[in-house]
Amino acid sequence: MVDLMATTTRNRQGMAGTILIATAGRSGILYSSLELGRRLAVADHKVVYAGPDNARQLVDHHGLGFLALEPSRYDRFLEADTDASVRHRLVHLRSRRQRAAASTAVSGFVAAVMALNPQLVLLDGEMHEHIIATSGTGVPMALLNTFASIWKQPGLPPAHHLVRPGVGWKGSRVGISMLWLALRLRKWRTATSQTVRRIGCDRLSILRHLSREAGFDLSRETDDSQWLIPFTYRRLPVLSLHALEFEFPHRPPDRVHYVGPMVLEDRIDRPMSNEGRAELDDLLARRRRAEGRRKMIYAGFGSVFSTDLDLLKRLVQAVADRRDWDLVISLSDRVSRGALGKLPDTVLALPWVPQLRVLRDADVCVTHGGINTIDECVSCGVPMLVYCGHETDMAGNTARVVHHGIGLAGDRRRDDPAMIRHRIERLLTEPRFGTSLSQLRRRYEAYAENRVAERTIESLLGLETGTPAAIRTQTPGGARS
């Protein structure tokens, strides 16, 4: 594996080389990594973005080069593989692994990397197949992290728990240690189960196979005790696309660089129907004419959590009697508008809503705890009522929202309409939420003002000092520690 910190001035001529950014294309990391690419391009770096073909239009819109990633066929391999007998799968284990490895479609990406010969490859930290395969090219790499802190640090709970350090027994040092131990045991149990179930062609086995082909020492270079499944990397630099100030107090590993939240303002949003656009325009205009006498609540739960129809109905009931409140709901195409029943004229439910546009006018956001929505709320100064979706790091994000006083955590199973209304009223009336948001928002803005992301990349490239060198994690305001 190539260690970026030890690489010299290979293929570096000022800023003439290329930075390649590669992600799997989920909307969250697509937007945040593309904002990073946009900033690097403004700073005179040549940026090529690699992603699924449906990302091409947005990448082209921002004037970056585009490389289409060949989609993985691994899921199709698994589906076909289960049709064979256990005996056949055991006898042909070696050839099955070769076919499974080929189905990950990383060979084309590796060939493209070698042809492009970039100064640096920034890879989504969950694209393990691409990370391992690219390690054999000799091209320096750094990873992109879009989760809350995934590191096992003193006093820092795993990112999937609602636990807050110092709060309750689970928040004690012993309690947090037990949570990490339980996570490691669960990861081991899951990995073992998958190996048996897939008869040696589970993802971890295929990653080991790819590692042998690339000459990547998996046991030396990875760490399975951290939060991310199946592992994290011990030495590769990591760019965390968030603010350290949003985290619980801790000292990140030296190779982890918080470069600030990446909120992509200029998006090619999916088209709305003429009727939906007119309804949204009317509601926003009505709120502005009221000059503060009306409040607007935005509810956006992402593509996973919005299937909780019962919570949506309770939310509608919570605002129905408040004629000075408007509620905009993004259904994310998971719930039909008709399933909510007859709606008050103060409630607008649409299949999809341009979130940033609505957040700029919102007074409260009801959300599932996704980190991108949280960063957008902070950037727009909107307090949050979080009904945690309990996916990935949503629980940890929810705990951080409460810890920093920028919102409240609701109970999606127990909160009745009266309690939901009460929580919204608190967010609208208690000054402490606005004060905390303003303070955190200024910290967010400082990352961009101080060009923390650009400076971090340039330091990794050796453009500040002439040789690649790590910088320490940024402290508030973007200064180096």
C-alpha positions in Angstrom: 0.0 0.0 0.0 1.2 3.5 -0.7 1.5 5.7 2.3 0.5 9.2 1.4 2.6 10.7 4.2 5.8 9.0 2.9 5.2 9.7 -0.8 7.5 12.3 -2.4 6.9 14.7 -5.2 5.7 12.1 -7.7 3.8 13.6 -10.6 3.5 17.0 -8.9 4.0 20.2 -10.9 2.4 23.0 -9.0 -1.3 22.6 -9.2 -1.3 21.1 -12.7 -2.1 17.5 -11.5 -5.5 16.0 -11.0 -7.5 15.2 -7.9 -9.8 12.3 -8.4 -12.9 12.0 -6.1 -14.8 8.8 -6.1 -18.0 7.9 -4.3 -20.8 5.4 -4.6 -23.3 8.2 -5.4 -25.7 8.2 -2.5 -27.2 11.6 -2.3 -25.7 12.6 1.0 -22.0 11.9 0.1 -22.7 12.9 -3.5 -23.7 16.4 -2.4 -21.0 16.8 0.3 -18.1 15.4 -1.8 -19.2 17.4 -4.8 -19.1 20.6 -2.7 -15.6 19.7 -1.7 -14.7 19.2 -5.4 -16.3 22.5 -6.3 -14.2 24.3 -3.7 -11.0 22.6 -4.9 -11.8 23.6 -8.5 -12.2 27.2 -7.4 -8.8 26.9 -5.8 -7.3 26.0 -9.2 -7.1 22.3 -8.8 -8.1 20.1 -11.7 -10.9 17.8 -10.3 -12.4 14.7 -11.8 -15.4 13.1 -10.1 -16.0 9.4 -10.4 -19.5 8.1 -9.6 -22.5 6.3 -11.0 -23.8 7.5 -14.3 -26.8 9.2 -12.7 -24.4 11.7 -11.1 -23.1 12.9 -14.4 -25.6 15.8 -14.9 -24.8 17.3 -11.5 -21.1 16.9 -11.9 -21.2 18.5 -15.4 -23.2 21.3 -14.0 -20.3 22.2 -11.7 -17.8 22.0 -14.5 -15.8 19.0 -13.1 -14.5 16.1 -15.1 -16.6 13.0 -14.9 -15.7 9.3 -14.8 -18.6 6.8 -14.8 -18.1 4.0 -12.3 -19.1 0.6 -13.5 -21.8 -0.7 -11.2 -21.1 -3.6 -8.9 -22.6 -7.0 -9.9 -21.8 -8.6 -6.6 -25.4 -8.8 -5.4 -26.3 -10.5 -8.6 -23.5 -12.9 -8.1 -24.8 -13.8 -4.6 -28.3 -14.3 -5.9 -27.1 -16.7 -8.6 -24.6 -18.4 -6.3 -27.3 -19.5 -3.8 -28.9 -21.6 -6.6 -25.9 -24.0 -6.5 -25.6 -26.8 -4.0 -23.5 -26.5 -0.9 -21.2 -29.3 -2.1 -20.7 -27.5 -5.5 -20.0 -24.2 -3.7 -17.4 -25.8 -1.4 -15.7 -27.7 -4.2 -15.5 -24.6 -6.4 -14.6 -22.1 -3.7 -11.6 -20.7 -5.4 -13.3 -20.1 -8.7 -16.4 -18.7 -7.0 -14.2 -16.1 -5.1 -12.5 -15.1 -8.4 -15.9 -14.5 -10.0 -17.2 -12.7 -6.9 -14.1 -10.5 -6.9 -14.6 -9.7 -10.6 -18.3 -8.9 -10.0 -17.2 -5.9 -7.8 -16.2 -4.2 -11.0 -13.1 -2.5 -9.5 -10.7 -3.5 -12.3 -12.0 -0.8 -14.6 -11.6 1.9 -11.9 -8.1 0.8 -11.2 -7.2 1.0 -15.0 -8.8 4.5 -15.1 -6.7 5.6 -12.1 -3.5 4.4 -13.7 -4.3 6.1 -16.9 -5.3 9.4 -15.2 -2.3 9.2 -12.8 -3.8 11.8 -10.3 -1.9 13.6 -7.6 -4.4 12.3 -5.1 -7.5 10.0 -5.0 -10.2 10.9 -2.4 -12.3 7.8 -1.9 -15.6 7.3 0.0 -14.4 5.5 3.1 -17.0 2.7 2.6 -15.8 1.8 -0.9 -13.5 -0.9 0.5 -13.2 -2.8 -2.7 -12.0 0.3 -4.6 -9.7 1.4 -1.7 -8.0 -2.0 -1.6 -7.7 -2.4 -5.3 -6.4 1.2 -5.8 -3.7 0.6 -3.1 -1.7 -1.4 -5.7 -1.5 1.5 -8.2 1.1 3.6 -6.4 -1.3 6.6 -6.3 -1.7 8.4 -3.0 -5.1 8.1 -1.3 -7.1 9.7 1.4 -10.6 8.7 2.6 -13.8 10.7 2.9 -15.9 10.2 6.0 -19.5 11.5 6.2 -20.5 10.0 9.5 -20.2 11.4 13.0 -17.0 10.3 14.6 -16.4 6.6 14.0 -13.3 6.3 16.1 -12.9 4.4 19.4 -11.6 7.3 21.5 -11.8 7.7 25.3 -15.2 8.9 26.4 -16.7 8.7 22.9 -19.7 6.2 22.5 -20.3 4.3 19.2 -22.1 6.4 16.6 -25.2 4.3 16.6 -26.2 4.9 20.2 -28.3 7.7 21.7 -25.8 7.8 24.6 -24.2 11.1 25.7 -20.9 11.1 27.5 -21.5 11.7 31.2 -25.2 11.2 31.1 -26.5 8.0 32.8 -24.6 4.8 33.5 -24.2 4.1 29.7 -22.5 7.5 29.4 -19.9 6.6 32.0 -16.4 5.5 30.9 -17.3 1.9 31.9 -20.6 2.0 30.2 -19.1 3.4 27.0 -16.4 0.7 27.0 -19.2 -1.9 27.3 -21.0 -0.5 24.3 -17.8 -0.8 22.2 -17.3 -4.4 23.4 -20.9 -5.2 22.5 -20.3 -3.7 19.1 -17.2 -5.7 18.5 -18.9 -8.9 19.5 -21.8 -8.2 17.2 -19.5 -7.5 14.3 -17.6 -10.7 14.9 -20.9 -12.7 15.1 -22.2 -11.1 11.9 -19.0 -11.7 10.0 -18.8 -15.3 11.1 -22.5 -15.8 10.2 -22.0 -14.3 6.7 -18.9 -16.4 6.0 -20.9 -19.6 6.8 -24.0 -18.5 5.0 -22.2 -17.3 1.9 -19.8 -20.3 2.0 -16.7 -18.2 1.7 -17.9 -15.6 -0.7 -19.2 -13.1 1.8 -18.0 -9.5 1.4 -15.2 -9.8 4.0 -13.8 -12.9 2.3 -13.9 -11.2 -1.0 -12.1 -8.1 0.5 -9.4 -10.5 1.7 -9.1 -12.0 -1.8 -8.8 -8.5 -3.3 -6.1 -7.7 -0.7 -4.0 -10.6 -1.7 -4.2 -9.6 -5.4 -3.3 -6.0 -4.6 -0.5 -6.8 -2.1 -2.4 -5.0 0.6 -1.7 -6.3 4.1 -5.3 -6.3 5.5 -4.4 -7.3 9.0 -1.7 -4.6 9.3 -3.6 -1.8 7.5 -7.1 -2.2 8.9 -8.8 -2.1 12.3 -12.0 -4.0 12.9 -12.5 -2.6 16.5 -13.8 0.8 15.2 -17.4 1.6 14.4 -17.5 1.2 10.6 -18.4 -2.2 9.2 -16.3 -4.2 8.5 -13.3 -2.1 9.4 -11.5 1.2 9.1 -7.9 1.9 8.0 -5.0 2.5 10.4 -2.8 4.8 8.3 -4.7 6.3 5.4 -5.6 10.0 6.0 -9.3 10.7 6.5 -11.2 13.9 5.6 -14.3 14.2 7.8 -16.7 16.4 5.9 -18.2 17.9 9.1 -17.2 20.3 11.9 -15.3 19.1 14.9 -17.4 21.4 17.0 -20.5 19.3 16.3 -18.9 16.3 17.9 -18.7 15.3 21.5 -15.5 16.7 23.0 -12.6 14.4 22.1 -9.3 14.4 20.3 -9.5 12.7 16.9 -6.6 10.6 15.6 -3.9 12.7 14.1 -4.7 11.3 10.6 -8.3 12.5 10.8 -8.9 16.0 9.5 -12.2 17.8 10.1 -12.6 20.1 7.1 -16.0 21.5 7.8 -19.5 20.8 6.7 -20.0 20.6 2.9 -23.4 22.0 2.0 -23.9 22.0 -1.7 -26.0 25.1 -2.4 -26.2 24.9 -6.2 -28.1 21.6 -6.9 -30.0 20.3 -9.9 -33.0 19.4 -8.0 -35.5 16.9 -9.4 -38.4 18.6 -11.1 -41.6 19.3 -9.2 -45.0 19.1 -10.7 -46.5 22.4 -11.7 -49.2 21.9 -9.1 -46.8 21.1 -6.4 -44.5 24.0 -7.2 -47.5 26.4 -7.2 -48.7 25.1 -3.8 -45.2 25.5 -2.3 -44.7 29.0 -3.8 -48.1 30.1 -2.3 -47.3 28.7 1.1 -43.9 30.4 1.2 -45.3 33.7 0.0 -48.1 33.6 2.6 -45.5 33.1 5.3 -43.4 36.0 4.1 -46.4 38.3 3.9 -47.1 37.5 7.6 -43.8 39.0 8.5 -43.1 36.7 11.4 -46.6 36.2 12.6 -46.8 32.7 10.9 -44.3 29.9 11.7 -43.3 27.2 9.2 -42.4 23.7 10.2 -40.6 21.5 7.7 -40.7 17.7 8.0 -38.2 15.8 5.9 -37.3 12.2 6.9 -35.3 11.0 4.0 -36.0 8.0 1.8 -36.0 5.5 4.7 -37.8 7.0 7.6 -40.7 8.6 5.9 -42.4 5.2 5.7 -43.5 5.7 9.3 -47.1 6.7 8.3 -48.3 6.8 11.9 -45.8 9.4 13.0 -46.7 11.5 10.0 -50.4 11.4 10.9 -49.6 12.4 14.5 -47.5 15.3 13.2 -50.4 16.5 11.1 -52.7 16.3 14.1 -50.2 18.2 16.2 -50.3 21.3 14.0 -53.9 21.1 12.9 -55.2 23.4 15.6 -52.5 26.0 15.2 -53.8 28.3 12.5 -50.6 30.4 12.7 -48.4 27.4 11.8 -47.7 25.9 8.4 -46.4 22.4 7.9 -44.5 21.3 4.8 -43.9 17.5 4.5 -41.5 15.9 2.1 -42.9 12.3 1.5 -39.8 11.2 -0.4 -42.0 9.1 -2.7 -42.4 6.5 0.1 -45.9 7.5 1.3 -48.7 8.7 -0.9 -50.3 12.0 -0.1 -53.7 10.3 0.1 -52.5 8.0 2.8 -52.4 10.9 5.2 -56.2 11.5 4.8 -57.8 14.9 4.5 -55.2 17.6 5.3 -55.8 21.0 6.9 -55.2 23.9 4.6 -52.1 24.7 6.7 -50.5 21.4 5.8 -48.8 20.8 2.5 -47.5 17.2 1.7 -45.6 16.7 -1.5 -43.8 13.7 -3.0 -40.6 15.6 -2.9 -39.5 19.0 -1.6 -36.3 21.1 -2.5 -35.0 20.9 1.0 -32.5 23.8 1.1 -35.0 26.2 -0.4 -37.6 25.3 2.3 -35.1 25.3 5.1 -34.1 28.9 4.4 -37.7 29.9 5.3 -38.4 27.3 8.0 -38.6 28.0 11.8 -38.4 24.3 12.9 -37.3 21.1 11.1 -38.6 17.7 12.0 -36.1 15.2 10.9 -34.9 11.6 11.3 -31.3 12.5 12.3 -29.4 12.3 9.0 -26.1 14.2 9.3 -26.5 16.1 6.0 -30.0 17.4 7.0 -28.5 18.4 10.4 -25.6 20.3 8.8 -28.1 22.1 6.4 -30.3 23.0 9.4 -27.3 24.5 11.3 -26.2 26.4 8.1 -29.8 27.8 7.8 -30.2 28.5 11.6 -33.1 26.1 12.0 -33.7 24.2 15.3 -34.5 20.5 15.0 -37.0 18.1 16.5 -35.3 14.7 15.8 -37.3 11.5 15.6 -34.4 9.2 15.2 -34.5 6.8 12.4 -32.0 4.5 14.1 -30.1 3.9 10.8 -26.3 4.1 10.7 -25.2 7.1 12.8 -28.6 8.7 13.3 -28.8 7.9 17.0 -25.3 9.4 17.6 -26.3 12.5 15.5 -29.5 12.9 17.6 -27.5 12.7 20.8 -25.1 15.4 19.5 -28.1 17.7 18.6 -29.3 17.5 22.2 -25.8 17.8 23.6 -25.2 21.1 21.8 -28.6 22.5 22.5 -29.6 23.0 18.8 -32.7 20.8 19.0 -34.8 18.2 20.9 -35.1 14.4 20.6 -38.6 13.1 20.4 -39.9 9.6 21.0 -41.4 8.4 17.7 -43.2 5.5 19.4 -44.7 7.4 22.4 -45.1 11.0 21.4 -48.8 11.8 20.9 -49.9 14.9 18.9 -50.0 17.0 22.1 -46.4 16.1 23.0 -45.2 16.8 19.4 -46.9 20.2 19.5 -45.3 20.9 22.9 -41.8 20.1 21.6 -42.3 22.3 18.5 -43.5 25.2 20.8 -40.4 24.9 22.9 -38.2 25.1 19.8 -40.1 28.2 18.6 -40.1 30.0 22.0 -37.0 29.1 24.0 -34.2 31.5 23.1 -31.4 29.0 24.0 -31.9 27.0 20.8 -31.4 30.1 18.7 -28.4 31.1 20.7 -26.7 27.7 20.4 -27.5 27.5 16.7 -26.0 30.9 16.1 -22.8 30.0 17.9 -22.4 26.7 16.0 -23.3 28.3 12.7 -20.4 30.8 13.1 -18.1 27.8 13.7 -19.4 26.2 10.5 -18.8 29.3 8.5 -15.3 29.7 9.8 -14.2 26.5 8.1 -15.1 27.9 4.7 -13.8 31.4 5.4 -10.4 29.9 6.5 -10.3 27.5 3.5 -9.7 24.6 5.9 -10.6 22.0 3.3 -8.4 23.5 0.6 -5.5 24.0 3.0 -5.8 20.4 4.2 -5.7 19.0 0.7 -2.8 21.3 -0.3 -0.9 20.1 2.8 -1.5 16.5 2.0 -0.2 17.2 -1.5 2.9 18.9 -0.2 2.0 22.2 -2.0 2.5 24.2 1.1 5.8 22.8 2.1 7.1 21.1 -1.0 6.7 17.6 0.4 3.6 15.7 1.6 2.9 16.2 5.3 -0.1 15.7 7.5 -1.5 18.6 9.4 -3.1 18.3 12.8 -6.9 18.3 13.2 -8.4 21.7 12.9 -9.4 23.6 16.0 -12.4 26.0 16.1 -12.1 28.7 13.5 -9.8 26.6 11.3 -6.5 27.2 13.1 -4.1 24.4 13.4 -3.5 22.7 16.7 
